[in-house]
């Protein structure tokens, strides 16, 4: 027959083991949850914000006098981004991205028209709504696969749909141009679930290209767009 004191001691020992096991499991759950918050697998990002659009423009000789025009178009840009890809390794993402930059209104205050040896300065030219669309491959890298600091880069093809210019002494028709574009960004995201993060993204896009207006005149563009976007990322 078992000694009552010994049985009581064994019972207490069993309870202690059970409590320690429960505490161990409880402490392990947060660590497991934290470990699951790694940037890996399917990647989807949507972002939107505001920026500033600047486009240095010049033209080939324009009718009727063979004059050339140049100036810098400036205005507020509404920026959007959609990126889809996958992780090659925790924290390293490759995929494809679409960037849309819409400018409700642009104007230039440094327009010039060159005719022979003379130059005509133009005080102000207003342009109808304009859109720059860029698409191409991108990469995004998180310095810590479980953290939020990241940098991204993209190379792509850009299409610029420039509205008609109003107020110039010569016709400035609406036009479509295309060319090379690139984007760089740095941002930080905060986890809001096991797979979603929200954050801020500083973004810089630049591009060079050319195109023709509806009068078949050739124009060249050098575009620069800095901006700040709010991002939501699943990864």
Steps between C-alpha positions, in 0.01 A plus 500: 500500500634848404594742773243789511776760535683359199179500292435862593854600400465324165169677443658838566788413270255412221317829538829693486600321181162576343519869593855530367394334175207739460723800564752372247230466234361844580841660467567313176187631323613863467841389376332277243268781393793738475700252293207467256522871420764461235490659158470191283269342243244690293548878491231758419538873562258785439607858570377851438609852578607838370809621319640779288531465123775676305554454124773679304367519142644610167379463142619454147428792263129584501286645221441751360836673556718208609513630856608274787348506847628401842399530863438312824153373585420480871208399718361279775484128421260237635708181520390136517686167498397138458771235535469121493780249544655233717792450737820342372616488860363644827504878455591499128215548252488513120193566285320739271365847581266762356544868590244766409570872543212735422544876483167689499670822395847594376654830410829647391625846592832479317383423145715619212447505125808529281464636148828545321718719722211637707344356814149569625439449873155375600366590843267204555353203312231281656464135400198273512506188725800277439581138593825306514464119519803280565517121514787254535692268734585603856691378802431563868744419780433494875819542702348284774259234362279544807537881511355794310791698351527433127625640169356443155608563142331464164587532132223542249333643195316827541214650299428873539167644388547877513202734478473795266687818590304826519634854494796460264539711184539178299276190518610240757291193427434209734754224450607148593859410576682192624841393621714361779397550863640395837391531862669482838333488839572460869238441765394343826204274576330394821342156537121508545449122466708190437525581126402869454700814568423869450757775469643807332706497182723778367508465123702653215422433134690631200484439130605615155305464178350664197178505303286681249203729547183488290668730248782243451757724670770329709558589866757370748436454874713462813273419794565505875232412761579491875213394723380347828257207499305301758548128435322177592697181435414132527808283521 
